[in-house]
């Protein structure tokens, strides 16, 4: 056996200790998490001194667990041998008061630290290190004692309190999820929600439809409106109605109630027939064609635009494209949780290296699209405790029903992505960062963000793991106009679905060229929602108050009620 073979064998042995499912993970995951972890473990195996130190640290801690547990049970205040992190999975007092459960938690924390030390010993390649970190974190989360009936005291207590009824209900939930939800615990009870009634409920009409999108015009709710209408440009990774979630929690409803004429794009859910649809098509037959329709209906010389996530990136591309064409129809621009500079894409960078993108392209070639369930699993893995194992415990072990929550109901309403568009998007933005560099070409035009002189309002969210706020802040220095940057409470979605309320806050001020942290030092913190700040910012730019325009026009008459047909696809 060569030294390389010995190192690989040692790595595989270490992987087997981490989890019995590791071999399966290494063979099936498209992002190469398993292979990356093996590479890191091989490097660690070649550094025996570091591994020895990690192992000694582990066994030294373990040797002290039993004596400390006994001493604490006898009433002594003894510090745990392994520091206990703040972890909501272990909030039950039994983890502290019961010596057996105390020892079990200590062993789990020590094993987690051993795994982290092992990865640190094998560090050396940024891409492999990030993927291995995610894979091992996921496996450790899966193996947490809270995920198993006998080793979760809250589950044991509930079983006794209910005479076993909770276990019976959990078994039923497990069987149902195994049969109808791909074996994953259901995150939400979507049954109480109906699109067009409790979700996407703001009244309006579909005034235009092409092969790619429907355009919705919302009915006015005030006697007068500002002359400049708004186009909402949503992402097509999910359904558009995250911008019109539920009454009282809808940004579109808020804008309509604050004297704006609002239009929104609702994209068709792609199938195999749309495999060749490109990003050019989304720009030209999405927001650019929408501007033509809005201009005909309202006769407004300027149209404001609000883009979210991928829809925000397309909004910036549209602004640059129109500028190159000498088209000055755009008024103010609002970008919500949008990445324009992909040099530091956060955790999604793990899934957007050359090898992973090539694997996705092979998979998309078979179907013509990327299925929404695959994207959903990717996003869930990034926050596995919150989005997977939390529901393993609540649904399967405690026998509770999934929560009734509008955001999760929207999140489960998956969409697909056309193969050609998604491949171009990943390569041009994530792999080559062409938009920020001024090298991106869309619909025959090279796009320059610095030439965009529109006043722009940019929102980031403090807990966003999809578009880290430091990344979204970089848009401020890329755009050529005046930029107001706002940091919102919440995450990628809750930071946008953020109506005024006691828990909402935001920080805001103009762009600081010194960078994100310098901006935050200068920013003022406010109680309330960025919705309110955006309204104050946008109103002076929205034109005089006029009588609301008609719903549709002779060229673009209403063809159906909102939310239209495509949202149901």
Secondary structure per residue as TSV (DSSP state, phi and psi in degrees):
chain	resnum	aa	ss	phi	psi
A	1	X	-	360.0	127.3
A	2	X	-	-74.6	167.2
A	3	X	H	-62.9	-35.0
A	4	X	H	-66.2	-41.0
A	5	X	H	-63.5	-40.9
A	6	X	H	-63.6	-40.2
A	7	X	H	-64.6	-42.9
A	8	X	H	-63.9	-40.1
A	9	X	H	-63.3	-42.0
A	10	X	H	-62.2	-39.9
A	11	X	H	-63.9	-43.4
A	12	X	H	-65.1	-37.3
A	13	X	H	-63.8	-42.4
A	14	X	H	-63.8	-39.2
A	15	X	H	-62.6	-38.0
A	16	X	H	-63.4	-33.1
A	17	X	H	-69.3	-38.4
A	18	X	H	-63.8	-40.9
A	19	X	-	-173.6	140.4
A	20	X	T	-68.4	-18.5
A	21	X	T	-84.1	-1.0
A	22	X	H	-60.5	-42.0
A	23	X	H	-59.6	-39.1
A	24	X	H	-65.7	-42.7
A	25	X	H	-59.6	-43.3
A	26	X	H	-64.1	-28.7
A	27	X	H	-91.0	-20.3
A	28	X	H	-115.7	-18.8
A	29	X	-	-78.7	133.7
A	30	X	T	-75.0	-19.6
A	31	X	T	-85.5	-4.3
A	32	X	-	72.0	30.0
A	33	X	H	-64.1	-40.6
A	34	X	H	-65.5	-45.6
A	35	X	H	-62.9	-40.8
A	36	X	H	-63.0	-40.2
A	37	X	H	-66.1	-40.0
A	38	X	H	-61.2	-40.4
A	39	X	H	-61.5	-43.4
A	40	X	H	-65.4	-41.1
A	41	X	H	-67.3	-33.7
A	42	X	H	-63.4	-42.5
A	43	X	H	-64.1	-38.8
A	44	X	H	-63.7	-38.5
A	45	X	H	-63.6	-24.9
A	46	X	T	-84.5	2.3
A	47	X	-	-125.3	69.7
A	48	X	H	-60.3	-30.5
A	49	X	H	-64.7	-43.1
A	50	X	H	-66.5	-40.5
A	51	X	H	-65.5	-39.5
A	52	X	H	-62.8	-41.8
A	53	X	H	-63.1	-41.9
A	54	X	H	-64.6	-40.4
A	55	X	H	-67.4	-42.7
A	56	X	H	-61.5	-42.2
A	57	X	H	-60.1	-41.9
A	58	X	H	-63.5	-51.5
A	59	X	H	-71.5	-29.8
A	60	X	H	-63.3	-43.1
A	61	X	H	-64.5	-43.8
A	62	X	H	-64.1	-35.1
A	63	X	H	-65.3	-24.9
A	64	X	H	-91.8	-10.4
A	65	X	H	-63.6	-51.5
A	66	X	H	-61.8	-48.4
A	67	X	H	-60.1	-41.4
A	68	X	H	-66.6	-40.8
A	69	X	H	-60.3	-44.1
A	70	X	H	-63.7	-42.1
A	71	X	H	-64.5	-41.2
A	72	X	H	-66.7	-36.6
A	73	X	H	-65.3	-31.7
A	74	X	T	-80.2	-4.7
A	75	X	T	108.5	1.0
A	76	X	-	-81.7	142.8
A	77	X	-	-89.8	89.0
A	78	X	-	-112.1	132.8
A	79	X	-	-65.6	139.9
A	80	X	-	-60.7	143.9
A	81	X	S	-63.7	-30.0
A	82	X	S	-114.0	124.0
A	83	X	-	-55.2	137.3
A	84	X	-	-94.9	116.5
A	85	X	-	-73.9	162.7
A	86	X	-	-75.8	107.7
A	87	X	-	-139.4	115.2
A	88	X	G	-66.4	-13.9
A	89	X	G	-68.8	-23.5
A	90	X	G	-114.9	36.6
A	91	X	-	-80.5	-20.0
A	92	X	S	-60.1	135.3
A	93	X	T	-61.7	-21.9
A	94	X	H	-60.0	-32.0
A	95	X	H	-64.0	-22.0
A	96	X	H	-100.5	-39.6
A	97	X	H	-86.0	-32.6
A	98	X	S	-89.8	122.9
A	99	X	H	-62.2	-34.6
A	100	X	H	-67.5	-46.5
A	101	X	H	-69.4	-34.4
A	102	X	H	-59.2	-47.0
A	103	X	H	-64.6	-38.6
A	104	X	H	-63.3	-44.7
A	105	X	H	-64.3	-42.0
A	106	X	H	-59.7	-41.3
A	107	X	H	-64.2	-39.8
A	108	X	H	-66.4	-43.6
A	109	X	H	-65.0	-40.8
A	110	X	H	-64.1	-41.6
A	111	X	H	-65.0	-38.4
A	112	X	H	-63.5	-40.9
A	113	X	H	-67.0	-37.0
A	114	X	H	-61.4	-43.8
A	115	X	H	-61.9	-42.5
A	116	X	H	-65.1	-41.6
A	117	X	H	-64.4	-36.5
A	118	X	H	-65.3	-43.5
A	119	X	H	-63.6	-39.5
A	120	X	H	-63.3	-37.1
A	121	X	H	-66.1	-29.9
A	122	X	T	-97.6	8.5
A	123	X	-	-65.0	150.9
A	124	X	-	167.4	-16.1
A	125	X	-	-132.1	119.1
A	126	X	H	-57.4	-44.3
A	127	X	H	-66.9	-46.9
A	128	X	H	-62.7	-42.0
A	129	X	H	-60.8	-43.5
A	130	X	H	-66.0	-43.9
A	131	X	H	-66.5	-42.6
A	132	X	H	-63.9	-39.5
A	133	X	H	-60.1	-42.4
A	134	X	H	-67.0	-44.5
A	135	X	H	-62.9	-46.7
A	136	X	H	-69.0	-38.2
A	137	X	H	-60.1	-42.6
A	138	X	H	-63.4	-44.3
A	139	X	H	-66.4	-39.6
A	140	X	H	-65.2	-40.0
A	141	X	H	-61.6	-40.0
A	142	X	H	-66.0	-32.7
A	143	X	T	-91.5	4.6
A	144	X	-	-58.3	138.5
A	145	X	G	-60.9	-21.2
A	146	X	G	-67.3	-15.3
A	147	X	G	-88.7	4.5
A	148	X	S	-128.8	142.6
A	149	X	G	-56.0	-55.7
A	150	X	G	-70.8	-17.8
A	151	X	G	-108.1	16.9
A	152	X	-	-120.3	104.5
A	153	X	H	-61.4	-33.1
A	154	X	H	-64.1	-36.9
A	155	X	H	-69.0	-43.6
A	156	X	H	-61.5	-44.4
A	157	X	H	-60.8	-45.7
A	158	X	H	-62.2	-39.6
A	159	X	H	-61.2	-43.4
A	160	X	H	-67.4	-41.2
A	161	X	H	-65.1	-32.9
A	162	X	T	-100.1	5.3
A	163	X	T	63.9	28.6
A	164	X	T	90.4	-4.2
A	165	X	H	-63.2	-34.5
A	166	X	H	-64.9	-37.6
A	167	X	H	-67.7	-39.0
A	168	X	H	-64.3	-43.6
A	169	X	H	-65.2	-39.7
A	170	X	H	-64.0	-39.4
A	171	X	H	-62.4	-39.0
A	172	X	H	-64.0	-42.1
A	173	X	H	-62.6	-41.4
A	174	X	H	-62.3	-45.9
A	175	X	H	-63.2	-42.8
A	176	X	H	-62.4	-43.6
A	177	X	H	-67.0	-36.0
A	178	X	H	-65.0	-34.9
A	179	X	H	-87.0	-32.4
A	180	X	H	-123.2	-6.2
A	181	X	S	-131.0	28.5
A	182	X	T	65.2	21.2
A	183	X	T	79.9	5.8
A	184	X	S	-101.3	144.6
A	185	X	-	-64.6	137.5
A	186	X	-	-71.6	132.0
A	187	X	-	-85.4	-21.3
A	188	X	B	-152.2	149.6
A	189	X	-	-94.6	102.7
A	190	X	-	-85.7	-6.1
A	191	X	T	-59.8	-36.7
A	192	X	T	-71.3	-11.3
A	193	X	-	-100.0	140.1
A	194	X	-	-136.2	122.8
A	195	X	B	-64.1	128.6
A	196	X	T	100.6	-14.2
A	197	X	T	-121.1	-65.4
A	198	X	T	-97.5	-19.0
A	199	X	B	-123.5	148.9
A	200	X	S	50.6	49.9
A	201	X	-	-101.3	-6.1
A	202	X	S	-65.1	131.3
A	203	X	-	-68.8	135.9
A	204	X	E	-171.7	-176.5
A	205	X	E	-130.9	144.7
A	206	X	E	-79.4	120.6
A	207	X	E	-112.4	-2.3
A	208	X	E	-162.3	145.4
A	209	X	E	-147.4	132.2
A	210	X	-	-127.1	-168.2
A	211	X	S	-71.0	-12.2
A	212	X	S	-109.8	-36.0
A	213	X	E	-151.2	159.9
A	214	X	E	-109.2	146.6
A	215	X	E	-112.2	124.4
A	216	X	E	-103.7	132.6
A	217	X	E	-107.4	126.6
A	218	X	E	-90.6	142.8
A	219	X	-	-68.5	140.7
A	220	X	-	-66.7	149.4
A	221	X	-	-123.6	10.3
A	222	X	S	-134.5	154.1
A	223	X	S	-62.5	-33.1
A	224	X	E	-128.2	158.5
A	225	X	E	-136.5	159.8
A	226	X	E	-69.6	148.3
A	227	X	S	-66.7	-28.1
A	228	X	S	-88.7	116.9
A	229	X	E	-78.0	170.4
A	230	X	E	-121.5	137.4
A	231	X	E	-108.0	124.3
A	232	X	E	-91.7	121.0
A	233	X	E	-109.7	96.1
A	234	X	-	-86.4	167.3
A	235	X	-	-73.9	153.5
A	236	X	S	-104.1	12.2
A	237	X	S	-74.1	-29.1
A	238	X	B	-132.7	175.8
A	239	X	-	-68.0	151.6
A	240	X	G	-63.0	-22.5
A	241	X	G	-76.5	8.2
A	242	X	G	-61.2	-24.3
A	243	X	G	-86.7	-7.2
A	244	X	G	-139.4	59.5
A	245	X	-	-68.0	-65.6
A	246	X	S	-151.6	155.0
A	247	X	T	-52.1	129.6
A	248	X	T	86.0	-13.0
A	249	X	S	-128.9	25.3
A	250	X	-	-112.5	121.0
A	251	X	H	-65.8	-37.4
A	252	X	H	-63.3	-45.3
A	253	X	H	-59.3	-42.4
A	254	X	H	-58.9	-46.7
A	255	X	H	-64.1	-41.5
A	256	X	H	-62.3	-41.9
A	257	X	H	-70.4	-15.3
A	258	X	T	-108.6	41.4
A	259	X	T	66.7	38.1
A	260	X	-	-118.4	141.8
A	261	X	-	-87.4	117.0
A	262	X	E	-115.6	135.6
A	263	X	E	-120.1	149.9
A	264	X	E	-140.7	142.9
A	265	X	E	-87.9	134.6
A	266	X	E	-120.9	110.9
A	267	X	E	-80.7	148.2
A	268	X	-	-69.8	141.9
A	269	X	-	-79.3	112.9
A	270	X	-	-64.1	149.6
A	271	X	-	-126.1	-170.6
A	272	X	G	-60.6	-28.7
A	273	X	G	-67.5	-15.6
A	274	X	G	-104.3	18.5
A	275	X	T	-58.9	-30.4
A	276	X	T	-90.1	1.9
A	277	X	-	-66.2	132.2
A	278	X	-	-108.3	172.6
A	279	X	H	-65.4	-32.3
A	280	X	H	-55.3	-44.0
A	281	X	H	-63.0	-41.3
A	282	X	H	-62.9	-39.7
A	283	X	I	-69.4	-48.6
A	284	X	I	-73.6	-45.1
A	285	X	I	-97.0	3.5
A	286	X	I	-102.1	-107.3
A	287	X	I	-65.1	-32.9
A	288	X	I	-66.5	-43.3
A	289	X	H	-69.0	-31.6
A	290	X	H	-62.0	-38.1
A	291	X	H	-60.5	-38.2
A	292	X	H	-60.7	-45.3
A	293	X	H	-66.6	-45.3
A	294	X	H	-62.4	-41.2
A	295	X	H	-61.6	-40.2
A	296	X	H	-67.0	-39.5
A	297	X	H	-73.8	-42.7
A	298	X	H	-99.3	-19.5
A	299	X	-	60.3	20.3
A	300	X	-	-79.7	134.7
A	301	X	S	-73.7	-22.9
A	302	X	-	-126.6	147.0
A	303	X	E	-134.1	121.9
A	304	X	E	-77.4	157.2
A	305	X	E	-139.6	138.6
A	306	X	E	-122.4	116.3
A	307	X	E	-115.9	141.0
A	308	X	E	-118.2	128.1
A	309	X	T	54.7	-121.8
A	310	X	H	-62.1	-33.4
A	311	X	H	-64.9	-28.2
A	312	X	H	-72.1	-40.3
A	313	X	H	-60.7	-42.8
A	314	X	H	-64.8	-34.4
A	315	X	H	-61.6	-44.6
A	316	X	H	-64.7	-39.8
A	317	X	H	-62.3	-42.0
A	318	X	H	-61.5	-44.9
A	319	X	H	-61.0	-42.5
A	320	X	H	-67.5	-40.5
A	321	X	H	-62.7	-47.4
A	322	X	H	-64.2	-37.2
A	323	X	H	-61.3	-43.2
A	324	X	H	-64.3	-29.4
A	325	X	H	-85.9	-4.8
A	326	X	T	74.7	22.1
A	327	X	-	-98.5	115.5
A	328	X	-	-108.7	30.8
A	329	X	-	-71.1	-24.0
A	330	X	E	-73.6	135.9
A	331	X	E	-94.5	-120.0
A	332	X	E	-79.1	155.1
A	333	X	E	-121.9	133.5
A	334	X	E	-122.3	128.0
A	335	X	E	-118.6	120.5
A	336	X	E	-109.6	120.4
A	337	X	S	43.9	57.5
A	338	X	-	-118.0	136.2
A	339	X	-	-104.6	123.5
A	340	X	S	-111.0	-29.5
A	341	X	-	-106.2	114.0
A	342	X	-	-99.8	19.1
A	343	X	T	-68.7	-25.5
A	344	X	T	-135.0	77.7
A	345	X	-	-80.7	7.6
A	346	X	G	74.3	-152.6
A	347	X	G	-65.6	-22.6
A	348	X	G	-67.3	-17.0
A	349	X	G	-61.1	-23.7
A	350	X	G	-61.4	-32.3
A	351	X	G	-102.4	10.9
A	352	X	-	-130.5	32.9
A	353	X	S	-85.5	170.6
A	354	X	H	-56.1	-46.0
A	355	X	H	-64.7	-42.7
A	356	X	H	-67.6	-42.5
A	357	X	H	-61.8	-42.6
A	358	X	H	-61.8	-39.1
A	359	X	H	-64.6	-40.4
A	360	X	H	-64.3	-39.2
A	361	X	H	-63.3	-39.3
A	362	X	H	-64.6	-40.0
A	363	X	H	-67.8	-42.4
A	364	X	H	-67.6	-29.7
A	365	X	H	-62.5	-28.6
A	366	X	H	-73.4	-37.7
A	367	X	H	-105.4	-26.7
A	368	X	S	93.9	-0.6
A	369	X	E	-159.7	166.2
A	370	X	E	-100.5	124.5
A	371	X	-	-72.2	143.0
A	372	X	H	-63.4	-30.6
A	373	X	H	-65.2	-31.4
A	374	X	H	-69.8	-40.4
A	375	X	H	-65.3	-38.9
A	376	X	H	-61.1	-42.8
A	377	X	H	-64.2	-38.9
A	378	X	H	-59.7	-49.0
A	379	X	H	-65.0	-36.7
A	380	X	H	-65.4	-38.2
A	381	X	H	-62.3	-30.6
A	382	X	H	-67.7	-24.4
A	383	X	T	-135.6	60.9
A	384	X	H	-62.0	-39.3
A	385	X	I	-61.9	-42.1
A	386	X	I	-77.9	-36.7
A	387	X	I	-106.2	-8.0
A	388	X	I	-127.0	-65.7
A	389	X	I	-74.3	-24.1
A	390	X	H	-57.4	-38.7
A	391	X	H	-83.7	-24.2
A	392	X	I	-57.7	-45.7
A	393	X	I	-70.3	-52.5
A	394	X	I	-69.0	-44.0
A	395	X	I	-81.8	-47.4
A	396	X	I	-90.0	-35.5
A	397	X	I	-95.5	-41.5
A	398	X	S	-89.9	-12.1
A	399	X	-	73.0	23.1
A	400	X	-	-86.7	152.7
A	401	X	-	-75.8	149.0
A	402	X	-	-58.6	152.9
A	403	X	B	-69.7	156.5
A	404	X	-	-98.6	104.2
A	405	X	-	-145.4	124.8
A	406	X	H	-63.0	-40.2
A	407	X	H	-63.4	-42.7
A	408	X	H	-68.9	-33.1
A	409	X	H	-63.8	-43.3
A	410	X	H	-63.0	-43.0
A	411	X	H	-62.3	-31.5
A	412	X	T	-79.7	-7.8
A	413	X	S	-88.3	74.1
A	414	X	B	-70.2	155.3
A	415	X	-	-126.3	171.9
A	416	X	-	-110.7	166.1
A	417	X	E	-124.8	131.5
A	418	X	E	-62.2	142.9
A	419	X	H	-60.1	-49.3
A	420	X	H	-63.3	-45.8
A	421	X	H	-61.4	-47.5
A	422	X	H	-67.5	-37.8
A	423	X	H	-62.9	-47.0
A	424	X	H	-62.3	-43.2
A	425	X	H	-59.8	-47.9
A	426	X	I	-65.1	-43.7
A	427	X	I	-73.8	-44.0
A	428	X	I	-70.4	-39.3
A	429	X	I	-96.6	-59.7
A	430	X	I	-70.2	-41.3
A	431	X	I	-84.5	-38.2
A	432	X	T	-114.3	-10.0
A	433	X	-	51.9	42.6
A	434	X	H	-69.1	-32.2
A	435	X	H	-64.5	-46.8
A	436	X	H	-66.8	-31.2
A	437	X	H	-82.0	-7.1
A	438	X	T	76.0	23.2
A	439	X	-	-111.3	-0.7
A	440	X	-	-80.8	136.6
A	441	X	E	-117.6	126.1
A	442	X	E	-133.4	131.3
A	443	X	T	51.6	41.1
A	444	X	T	80.4	5.7
A	445	X	E	-121.4	135.7
A	446	X	E	-81.2	133.7
A	447	X	-	-101.6	131.3
A	448	X	-	-121.8	109.2
A	449	X	G	-66.5	-32.5
A	450	X	G	-66.6	-19.1
A	451	X	G	-83.9	-4.1
A	452	X	-	-79.5	111.4
A	453	X	-	-101.8	2.3
A	454	X	S	-64.1	146.0
A	455	X	-	-63.1	134.0
A	456	X	E	-132.1	138.3
A	457	X	E	-114.3	118.0
A	458	X	E	-116.5	128.9
A	459	X	E	-116.3	131.5
A	460	X	E	-120.6	164.0
A	461	X	E	-122.4	136.8
A	462	X	T	-61.7	-33.4
A	463	X	T	-108.8	22.7
A	464	X	-	-74.5	118.2
A	465	X	S	-98.5	-6.3
A	466	X	S	-91.9	-46.4
A	467	X	S	-123.4	87.3
A	468	X	-	-54.6	138.4
A	469	X	H	-62.5	-31.2
A	470	X	H	-61.1	-33.2
A	471	X	H	-71.8	-43.4
A	472	X	H	-66.4	-29.4
A	473	X	H	-62.7	-29.0
A	474	X	T	-61.0	-21.6
A	475	X	H	-59.2	-30.3
A	476	X	H	-60.8	-36.2
A	477	X	H	-89.1	-12.4
A	478	X	H	-85.9	-30.6
A	479	X	S	-85.3	148.6
A	480	X	S	-91.3	-8.8
A	481	X	S	-96.6	-170.8
A	482	X	-	-75.1	131.6
A	483	X	E	-122.8	129.7
A	484	X	E	-107.9	121.4
A	485	X	E	-103.6	137.7
A	486	X	E	-129.8	131.3
A	487	X	E	-106.4	121.4
A	488	X	E	-104.4	154.9
A	489	X	S	-66.8	160.4
A	490	X	S	96.3	-174.1
A	491	X	-	-111.6	-154.3
A	492	X	T	-60.2	-38.5
A	493	X	T	-101.8	-49.0
A	494	X	T	-63.7	-22.8
A	495	X	T	-70.4	-21.5
A	496	X	T	-96.7	-45.9
A	497	X	S	-79.3	79.9
A	498	X	-	-138.9	63.0
A	499	X	-	-67.0	161.3
A	500	X	S	-55.3	135.6
A	501	X	-	-174.1	171.2
A	502	X	T	-64.8	-24.9
A	503	X	T	-92.8	-13.5
A	504	X	-	-76.9	143.3
A	505	X	E	-151.3	163.8
A	506	X	E	-153.8	155.5
A	507	X	E	-118.5	139.6
A	508	X	E	-152.7	143.9
A	509	X	E	-174.8	178.6
A	510	X	E	-71.0	165.9
A	511	X	-	-59.0	136.4
A	512	X	-	-109.7	115.8
A	513	X	T	-64.6	-15.9
A	514	X	T	-72.9	-15.0
A	515	X	-	125.3	176.7
A	516	X	H	-62.7	-45.9
A	517	X	H	-67.8	-36.9
A	518	X	H	-64.4	-39.9
A	519	X	H	-59.6	-43.3
A	520	X	H	-67.4	-34.3
A	521	X	H	-61.2	-37.8
A	522	X	H	-83.2	-20.3
A	523	X	-	-73.3	148.4
A	524	X	E	-97.1	140.4
A	525	X	E	-95.9	137.1
A	526	X	E	-129.1	142.5
A	527	X	E	-78.7	140.5
A	528	X	S	117.4	-171.8
A	529	X	-	-104.0	149.2
A	530	X	H	-62.6	-20.8
A	531	X	H	-54.2	-43.2
A	532	X	H	-67.2	-42.1
A	533	X	H	-65.5	-41.5
A	534	X	H	-61.6	-39.5
A	535	X	H	-62.3	-44.4
A	536	X	H	-64.1	-36.9
A	537	X	H	-71.6	-41.2
A	538	X	H	-82.0	-29.5
A	539	X	H	-57.7	-46.6
A	540	X	T	-64.3	-16.6
A	541	X	T	-99.1	1.0
A	542	X	S	-99.7	3.3
A	543	X	-	86.5	176.9
A	544	X	-	-68.3	163.8
A	545	X	E	-84.1	134.4
A	546	X	E	-137.2	174.0
A	547	X	E	-68.8	138.1
A	548	X	-	-57.2	141.2
A	549	X	-	-68.8	162.4
A	550	X	-	-66.3	158.8
A	551	X	S	-82.1	105.0
A	552	X	S	81.9	-177.1
A	553	X	-	-145.5	178.9
A	554	X	S	-64.2	-35.2
A	555	X	S	-79.7	-31.0
A	556	X	S	-128.3	72.2
A	557	X	-	-72.8	158.3
A	558	X	-	-62.1	134.1
A	559	X	-	-117.4	5.0
A	560	X	E	167.0	167.7
A	561	X	E	-81.0	149.0
A	562	X	T	-65.7	147.0
A	563	X	T	-92.2	13.2
A	564	X	-	85.9	-168.3
A	565	X	S	-96.7	-38.6
A	566	X	G	-63.0	-29.4
A	567	X	G	-65.7	-19.2
A	568	X	G	-92.5	-1.4
A	569	X	-	-77.4	360.0
